[in-house]
Amino acid sequence: MKNILIGALAFLSFQGMANTGLIQEEVFVNGLQDLKIIKQHPALTIDHMTNSGFELYGPKGMKQWLQESGISFSENTHSHSHSTKSNKFEVSYPTYEQIEANLLKLVALRPDIAKLFSIGKSTEGRELYVVKISDNVEIDELEPEFKYISSMHGNEITGRELTQFLIKDIIEGYGSNQQITELVNNTELYIMPSMNPDGSKRKQRANAKGYDLNRNFPDWTIGEINSEATRQAETKAVMKFQASRNFSLSANFHGGAVVANYPWDSTYERHPFDKLLQDISLKYANENPEMRTSTEFAGGITNGADWYVLKGGMQDWSYFWYNDLQITVELSNKKWPRYSKIPGFYQDNKASMLAYAEAIHQGAGFVTSSKIATGSVEVMLKLNDGSYRTLGSFGFSRGEFYKVLTNGEYKFRVNIKGENTVREFTTTVDPSVQANGNYTALN
């Protein structure tokens, strides 16, 4: 008890802070026996929990509080697959400038299907690049919209490299590989290799200002609204990008484990589409040998909160405010493995990355005659007895709506703002890639 009281005094400098994601100190907490105490302090960020302990991040004073509270911790060495004596391997990773040049070179191979653009700048002014791939890349077509985002934690580097390999294979495989060609012809794909280039430059988790970007998004479970105010530059850029599009399926790539993590992260309450999320997570895990044979996570997947609760994450934010189902894919146990391991990781994940992107076609939607129409749609699933069960009511804007769903027959009841007529139509959802997506035109 004496240690706890002494530790509480050391903690006064930040004990009243909310979890803004500020990282000034990091450790690995040994064991799980002190988890309950640590959870009481929202300024601390728990990450990658295992039976042996967990990573812990927080503001200055955290280490002193842990020490004086009698909580056992050690240096957080879980980021790298080698000691500091082996740093010669780390420099093999391409620089930001080399990645920029590589992306420009790749889109130049097929400018008819690929283009590079920036959604904003990082804290230090680096462009936040996205590659769009689609058969009519300069046209905003009516097609299901899918995205991959990687390395919002700058030191979780594997996904930054794998997404570049994927971009290359899609561009070079278009026209000769049937799976890739069908996907590109009928989907708008957006791939962002690095959300946190400043962090990767420093080989650190946080952005240049020291903030964890995956604790920096609005979180409805703590009463926040969907506002860019007080957010970091990288977070704001992604928020604006999301609001400008109609994404309905996404994934973000991390490192430190090998697992597909599905919502919710921020609450133990089950997601209204929990079974669907498990199914699409398995689409990813089943194609990855290490993931599907995991001895830590059954089937290679886990509910986020069941693993550990986090607030302010991008995954939950994307669905709660934008109806965009998103999972978090942990690609490698080491966050910054030797670069020589990257091709092997890509071979383990290529089929998964393509299969998961194809899953966006397991859905249905509609388009109105007006591109500025807004309103709501009630989605109902047909049951075996012929009746319908309402799955929820969802908003739509810009005259279109699309939602990934389980296989089955559905009824959509559409209310367009400013109209008195309710429009209904029925549709069938299956996993096949539909020509330009499974949309119904509403006159």
N, C-alpha and C positions, 0 to 999 in steps of 0.2 A: 504493500500500500504506500509506503514511504517513497519508493521509486516512482510510482505512478504520479504522486503529488508533485515530486520534484520535476518530473517530465512535463507535467501540465504547465508549470511555470515557464519552462523553456519553449513551450508551444504557444505562449500568449501572443507572440509576434504575428502568427498567422492562423490561430485557431478559429477566428471568426470569418475567415475568408470562404467564399463559395468556390466550387471547383471551376476555375476559369481556364484550367489547363496549363498554368504557369509551371515551368520546370526549371528549377535551379539546382536541385540535388536529386540523385537517383541511387537506389540500392537494390539488393536482393534480400528480401526478408526470409529468414530460414524457418521453415515449418509454417503451419497454419494456426498454431495455438493462439496467436495474438491478432488474428484477422478481425474478430469482433470489435476490439478496441480501435483498430485502424479505420474500420468502416465508419466510425462515429465522426470522423473528421473529413468533411467534404473537400478540403483543399488538397487532399492526397489522392493520387491516381494509382489504382491497382491494375496490374496488367499481367497477362500470361500466367495464370495460376496453374501450378502443378502440385503433386503430392509433397514435393520437397520444399515448396514455398512459392513466392511470387515476386515480380518486379514491383517496385514502388517508386513513384515520382512525386515531387512536391517542391514548394518554395524553400528559401533559406530557413534554417532552423530545424528542418525535418530530422536530419541525422542526430542532432543534439537531443531532440525530444525522444527519438527511438532509443538512444543510448541511455538516457537518464530514466527512461521508462522500463528499462530492462528487457527491451525487445531485441532479439538476436538478428543481426543482419550482416551482410558481407558486400564486397564490391560487386556491382552488377556487370558480370562478365559474359552475359548470355547473348551479346550482340554478334560476336565474331567466332569463327571456327578455328581461330589460330591466335597465338599470343602476339603481343606487340612486337616481338622479335621477327615476326613474319610479315611485317607491313609491306614488304616488296610485292606481295600478292594483291594487296588492296589497290595499288595504283594501276592495276590492269583494267579497272573499271573506267569506262569512258567519262570524260569530263562533260559538263553541261554544253560546252561549245561543240564537242564532238557529237553529242546526241542531237543537237540542233542541226548540224550538218548532215547527219545520218537520216533524220526525218525528211529534210529537204530533198535528199537524194532519192529516198524511197518514193515519195509522192510524185517526183519527176518521172519515175518509171511509167506510171499510168495516171496522168493528170485527168483522164476522163472518168476515173473511179475514185481518186484519192486527192485530198487537199489538206494542207496544214494551215491552221489558224491559231490565234492566241485568244484566250478568254479573259486575259488580264495579266497583271504583273505581280510577282512575288514581293515580299517586303523589301528586298534588295534590288528590285527592278528587273529580275529575270522573267522572260515570257513564260506563261503557263500554257504550253502547247497542247493542242488536241488535233488528232487526225480523224477526219471524216472519210468513211469509205462507203460508197453506194454507186449503183450503176449510172445514175445521173447526178453526179456529185455536186454540181452547181445549182441544182434545182431542189427546193424544199418539197419533196414528194410526200404524198399520203402513204406512208409505210410505217410499220412499227419501229420505234426508236429505242436503241439499246446503247449502253455505255459501259466501258471499263475505266476505272480510275486507279492509279497505283501510287504507292510511296508517299502517302500523306504523312507518314512517319519517315523522315529523311534517311534514317539508318536501316530501314527495312527495304533493302535495295533490290531483292530478287525480282519483284514484279516490274520494276522499271525496265529491266533488261528483257524479261519475258514478253512484255507488251510490244517491244520493238521487234522481237523475233516474229510475233504474231502478225504485226502490220506487214512485215516483209513477206511472210508466207501467204497472206491473203492477197496482196497485190500481185505477187508472182504466180499464184495459183489460179487467179481469175481467168476463166475461159478454158482451163484444162482440167481443173479439179471440180467435179460436179457439186460436192458439198459446199465448197467455197463459192462457186459461181451462183448457186441457188440462193445462198445466204446474202450475197452482195446484191443480187438482182431484186431482192424482195424486202430488204431491210435497210435502215439508215443506222450505220455503226459509227460510234464515236469512241475513240481510244485516247486516253490521257496518260502517258507514261509516268509523269512526275507532277504531283500536286505540290510538292515541297522541295524544289530544287535547291533552295538555300540550306535546308537541313541536310540534304544529301552532300552538298559541298562540304559541310562541317562534319559529316558522319555522325549526326545527332538526330534524335527523335523529333525535337521541337523545330519550329521555324526560326528565323533569324532573331526574333524578339523573345524566344524562349517559351513559346506557347505550343502546347499539344493540339494539333488541328483536329484530332478526333475526340476532343472534349470541348470544341469551340463552336459547335452548331446549336441552334435553338433546341431546347428540350421541353416538350409540353408537360412531362411528368413533374417538373419543378416549377411550373407556372409561367414559363417563358413564352413569348410570342415570336412569330416568324419574322424577325427583324434583323437587318444587317448591322444595326448599331452595336458598337463595341466589339464587333468581330474582327478577326485578323484579315489581312489583305487576301490571302489565299482562300480563306473561307468565304469571304464576300464574292470573290470571282466565281467560285463553284455555285454559290447560291443564285447569283444572277444568271449563270448558264442554265441551271436547272429550271429556273422560272421561265426561261425563254423557249424551252423545248417541251416535248410531250413524252418524256421517257417513261417506260412502263416496266423495264427490267434492267438491273444494273448489278455490278459487283465491284468491290474495291479490294485491292491486293495489299496484303501485309506480310510480315515475317515474324518468326519466333515460335512457330508450331506448324503442324501440317493438318489442317482441318477446314471445313466449310462451316462458317458460323452464321446462323440465321436469326432474324428478329423474334422477339424484342431483346435489345441489350439493356434497356433502361428500367425494365420492370419485369417481375416474375409472371405477370398476367400474360396468358397466351395470346398470340397474334390471332386476329379473326380468320386469317388464312394460314394457320399453322401447318396443316397437313400439306397444303400446296408448297409452302416454303421448304418443308422437309423433302418433298419430292424433287423440287428443282435443285436443292442442294445436293441431293443424291445423284442428279444428272452430272454434276461436276465431280463429286467424289468417286463415283463408280468408274470413271475413265482414268483415274489416277491410282496407280498401283499402291503407293505408300499410303495414300489417304484412305482408300477403301479397306485396307487391311490393318488399320490403326488398332492398337491395343489400348489406347487411351480414350478414344472417342468412337462409340459404336457406329459402324458404317462410315466413319470419317466425317461425321457431321455433329454439330451441337447447337442447342439453343444458346443464344448469347448470355442471357442472365443466368442460366444454369451453370455456365462456366464461371463468369464473374460479371457483376453489374457495372455498367459504365453510363455516365450521363454526358450529354452533349455530343453524341456520336453521329456521324453522317448517315449511317445505315438506317436508324430509326427515323431520323429527320426526313429522309427522302420519301418514305412511304406516308408518314403521318400528314405531311403537308402537300405531297405531290403524287400520291398514288403510285409511286415508283418502287416496286419490290426490289430490295437490294440485300445481297449477302456479303459477308466479309470472308475472303479466302486467305488463309494463312498458308504460304507457299513453301517455306523452308524452316527447319528448326533453328538454324542460325540466321540471324537477321542480315549479316554481312558476310556471306560465305566467300570462299575463294572464287575468283571469277572463273576458274577452270571448271567449277561445278555447274555453272549456269546452263550450258547446253544440255546437260543431263536433266536439270530441273525443267527445262522447256520440253524435252521429250516426254517427261512425266505429265506435263500439263497441257500440251497442245490440243489433244483430243478433248480434254475437259473444257478448255476455253471455247472451242468451236461448238461443242454440244450444248454448253450453257447458253451461248449466244442464240443458238437455234431455238431454245426454249421460249423465246419471246413470241414465237409463232403459235404457241399453245395459248391462244387468247382470242378475243373478239372485240370489235368496236364499231363506231359509226362516224359518219361525216355529214355535216349539215350543208345546206346550200350557201350559208353565210359563214365567211371565215372569221367573223367577229362574234359569233353566237356564243353565249354562255348559258349555263343552267345546271341541271342535275340529272342523274340517271339512276334508276333503281335496277339492280341486277338480281335476277331470280333464277335459281337452278331447278330444273325439272326433276322430280323424284320418280321412283319406280311406279308409284300409284297414279301418276299423271298430274299430281298437284305440284305447286311451285313453292320453293322456300326462298325467302328474301335473304340475300347475302350482305346487303347494305346499300346505302345511297351515296353516290360519289359525284363530286363536282366536275365540270368540264369547262374548257375555254377554247378560244380560237377555232370554234366550230368543229372540233373533233374530240374523240375519246377512244381509248384503247385500254384493255385490262387483261393481264395474264390470269388464266383461270384453270381449274382442273378440267379434265375431259368430261364432256357431257352436253346436254341440250339446255339452252338458256332462253329466257325472255328478258328483253331490255325495255324499260318504260322510261321514256325521255321527256323531261320538262325543259323547254327552252324559255329562258327569261324573256318576258314581254309577250309571250303567246299563251293563249288559253287552252290550246289543244295539247293533249298528251299523246305522244306517238309511241307505238309499241311495235316490236318486231321480235322474231325468234331466230336463233342461230345455233350452230353446233361448233363445239370446240374440240379439236384433236391436235396431236403433236406435229402433224405434217406442215411443211413450209408452204404457206399459202401465197398465191401470186399477189405481190404488193400488200399482203396482210389480209386478215379476215375482217374486212370492213363492210358495213351496210350503209348505203347512201340513203339519207332521209331527205325527201323533197319538201 
